[in-house]
């Protein structure tokens, strides 16, 4: 008998792996950012967790010529793909920096967008640094995407981490961004000082209601030179590490994807300066892979539990692009299932969804599949 579950823990049709089905057509354009960091510029508050120099590995402020140079370099490497690329200003609160400086950077980027060579401009900023006046300026400059650093929707957590804005600021800014026709991106952090898994789930639910196009999820990493570091050293704050953060972040990844929201980042980007400065918290260079492997393991375990599949030989069918997700790093998922008494043979079927798992514990049926891979 076949048992199936899809990536959002919903029961899928049991016949998926043994019946011919029409494969859903989708056009997927690989998106690129030309990232230009404006580190810790424009921020009116020193948030408890923030050390932009160490996170970005950069302290110098870019100017118009730096923008043009970065774009020219990207143009050579991307070729025709530049039309799907955005020039991205990250690292600070872009719309809160000195107005003349902001316009200097926007004007330099705008010439490449208005010429049709690049798809648009992306930027990140604070929820309380958005207004109709600002959005008029951004729209005229060719900005296409705005990301808001919400971090939490719990008022106490925002206060304890010295964010300087409220949850309502996030709602108001998101509504204006939608009204003006920009693509909305939201960012949240898990494991912040004063937060909990329950509060982080609440934040995710509130942010999903704002209907962002993209999400970034950052489990907290304690950086030296921050208030969180002082709280950590004094024993007042103990952040969850990467292993402890995986179950919740995997749950949030599934949650947002079930809402049709693209999670474009899960975990901080690896850099030498980050490794040197971090003191504790949930950093792992391939953190998203850990979360995706967790999702697939839980899908398999859900089938085994709900269908009462006894230990022994089982056949697992997955999408060919999900082989490493299912097996886990260093075959950790295979090892866990093996310790439970399951001897696994894996087949692939490209009609299955990314996280979908189908299990057969009776016989090797005539799957529409590639050769056995494990």
N, C-alpha and C positions, 0 to 999 in steps of 0.2 A: 504494500500500500504506500502511496506517495503522500507526504505531508509537506506543506509549504507555508512560509510566512514572508511577508514583504518587509521592506526596510523600515516601515513605521509601525511594525508589530500588528499589522492587520492580516487576516487570513486571505491568502491568494487562492485562486482556483487550483484544485488539486491536479487538474489535467495538464498544467502548463508545460511540464517537461516531456509529456508523451504524446501530445497532440500538436499538429502543425498549427501555428498561429501567425497572423500577419504582424510583422515587426513594425512597431511604431516608427514613423519617419520623423526625424528631427534634424534641424540644421544647427550645428554647434560651431560658433565662431570663437576661436581662442582669443581671449582678451589680454591685452598687455598694458602695463602702466610704465611711463617714464617717470620714475619717482625722483622728486626733488625735495629734499628735506629742509624745512625752515625750523630748526630745533628750538624749542621752548621760547618761541617768539609770539607775543600777543597774549600770553596767558596772564590773566589778572590774579590768579591764585597759584600757590605752590601746593598741588595736591599731594596727599600723603605718600603716594606710590611713585611719583614722577621724577625721573632723572633722564631727560631727553637726550643729553649728550651720550650717555652710556647705551640707551636703547637704540639710538640711530647710528652711533659711532661717529657722530659729527657735531662740531660746535660752531664752525664758521657759517656765517649767514650768506646765502646765495644772492646774486644780483642778476640783472637782465642778461648780461653776457654769459653768466653761468647757465641760465635757462637755455639760451640759444645753443650753447656748446653741448649741453646734455641732449637736446633734441636733435642736433646735427649728428651726434654719435649714434643715437637710436635710429635715425633715418637710414644710416648705412647698414645697420644690422637687421632692421626689420623689413626694409624694402617696401613692397606694396602693402604689407600688413599694418603700416602706420595708419591706414584709414580706419582700422578697428581699435587703435590705441588711444589712450588718454594721457595727457600730460598731467601728472599728479603732484600736488603740493601737500606733503605730509609733515608731521612732526610737531607742529604747534597749533595755535588757534588762528588759522589763516585770516579769518574775517575780523579779528581783533588786533591785528598788527597795525602799525602806523599806516594811515590811509595812502599816503604818497608811495610808501614802499610796496604796499599791496598792489597798487595800480601799476607800478613798475614791473613787478613780476607777471601780473596778468597781461599787460600789454605785450610783453616778450613772448608769452605762450600763445596769446590770441592770434598773432599773425600766422602761426602755423595751422591753427584751427580754421580761421576764416579763408585760408587759401585752399582748404579741402584736403590737405595732406594728412591731418590727424583728426580723430573722431571727436575730440572734445577735451575738456579740462575737468579734472577731479580734484577735490580738496577736502581737508578735514578741519573741523572747527568745534567750538563749544556750542551747546544748545542756547546759551544766553547771549551769543554773539551773532544772532540771525535777526534781521529786520527786513521790512519791505524795501527800504532804501538799499541795504546791502544786496538783496536778491536782484534788484533792478540792475545794479552794477555788474553782478556776476553773470546775469543773463546776457547783457550787452557784450560781455567779454568772451562769450562762447563757452562758459562753464556748463557742463552737462550733468555732473554728479557731485552731491554734497554728502559727506559723512559726518555724523554727529557723535561725539564721544559721550554717550549717555552714562555708561559704566554701571549704574544701578538705578532702579526706579523706587528704591526704598529710601524715604526721606532721612531716616536715621543713619543709614549707611553713607549717604551723600554727605551728611553733616560730619560724621566721624572721620571721613577721609578728605575733608576740607575742599570739596568740589566747588562750592560757591554758587551752585545753581540748584534748582528744584526739579522734581519729576515733571511738574507742569511746564517748566521751560522746555523740556524734551518734547512734550506733546504739542506745545504751541509752535515750536520751530519746525517740527516734522510736518504739521499741517500746512504751514506756509510754503515749505519746500515742495510738497505735493501740489499745492495751489499754483505755484509758478511753473510746474512742469519739469522740475529737475528729478533725476534719479536719486532716491533717498537711500543712504547707507547708515546703519546704526552699529555702534560698538558697545559691547558690555564686558565686564570683568567678573570673574568668579573668585570666591575666596577672599574678598576684601575684608579689611578690618571691620568687625562688627556685623559681617554678613554671615549667611548660612546657606546650606543647600536649598532650604525652603524659600529663603529670600531671593536666591539666584533664580529659582524656578519662577517666582513671581515676576522678577525683572524680565525674564524671557517672555512670559505671557503678555506682559504689558507692552513690550516692544513689538511683539508680533501683531498686536492690535493696531499699531501705527502703520502697518503694511509697508515695511521697507523692501527695497529690491534686493539689498545685500545686507549681510551681517558679518561682523568680526567678533569672535569670542576669544578673550584673553584671560586665561587663568593667571592669578596674581603671582608675580615674581618680585621678591624683595630686593631692591637695589641699594647698595651702599650710598650714603649721603642723603637718604630720604627719611621722612618721619616714620615710615613703616619700619625702616631699619632700626631706628631707636626703640620703637615699640617691641620689635623682635628681640633685640639685645636685652631689653629689660624683662622679657618674659611675658609681656602683656599681650603679645600677638604671636600666634603660631600658625603660619599659613600651611594649607595642605600642599603636599609635594605632588609631583607629576602622577605617581601611581594612585594617590588618593583622589586626584582630580579627574582621572579618566572616566569613572562611571558617570559622574554628573555631566561632564562635557560631552560624552557620547550621547547621553539622553537629550541634551540641548541641541546637538547637531541633528539628531533624528527629528526632534520637535520642529525646528525651523524648516528643515527640508520637507516635512509633511505639510507645511503651510505654503510651500512653493517659494520659500525664501532661500536664496543662494548664500551659503556660508563661505565667504571668499578667503577667510583666514581663521585658523584655530591654533592659538599659541603664538608666542613672540617669534619673530624672525631671528634666526641664529646669527651671531656676530662675535668677533673676538672681544670687543669691548663689553658686550653683554655678559659673556662668560666670566670676564675678569671682575665685573662689578657686582654680579648677583651674589646674594648671601643665602637665600632660601627661596622656597616656593616651587611653583609648578613649571619648571622649564625642562623641555626635552626636545632635541632638534627635529624629530619627526613626530611631534605630539599628535597631530591629526591622524596619522596612521594607527597610533595606539587606540584612538577613539573609534576609528572605523573598524578595526579588528574586534573591538569590544562589542560593537553593534552586531557583527556577524556571528560572534560566539553566542551572544544572547539570543539571536534568532534561532540558531541551531538548538540551544538548550530549551527554548520555548517549545519547539516542535517535540523534542525528546520527552519533555515533561507532560505536555498536554495530550500527547498521543500515546504515552506509555511505552515508548520504544525501549526494549530491553537491551542491555549491553551485548556486544557481539559485533559482527561485521555489518557495516552500513555503507550505503552509497550516498554521497553528497553531490548534488548538482548545483553549480554556481555559474555566474557570468565569467567568461574567460578573463575579463579585466579585473576581477575581484579575487584572483587566486591568492595574491599576497595578503589581501585584507582578511581572507578567511583563515589562511594558515597561521597568520600572526607573525610578529617578529621572532626570529629564531624558532619558528614553528610552535610558538607558545600555545596557540589554540589547539593544535593537533595533540600536543603533549597533555594539555588539560583534559581533553576528551579521551585520550588514551588511558589516563589514570582513572577515568570513570568506567573503563572497560570497553570503549568503543574503538574498533579497528576500522579505519576509514579509507575508502577509495573515492577519489574525486573525479568527477566528469565536469565538462563545461558546456554551457548552452548560452549562446549570445542573445537569446530572446528574454533572458531573465533580467530583472532590475538589478541595480548596483549592489544592494545589500541582500538580495533575495536568496534564500536557501531552500532547496528541495531535498528531502531525505527519503530514501527507499531502504527498507530493512528486510525485504523479502527476496528479490531477485534482480539481476541486471536486466532491466527492461530496455527496449529498443529506443533509447533516447536519440533525439536529434542533437548530436553532440560532436565534439572533437574527441581525440584519443584521450584515454585516461591519463591524468597528469600527476597523480600521487597514489 
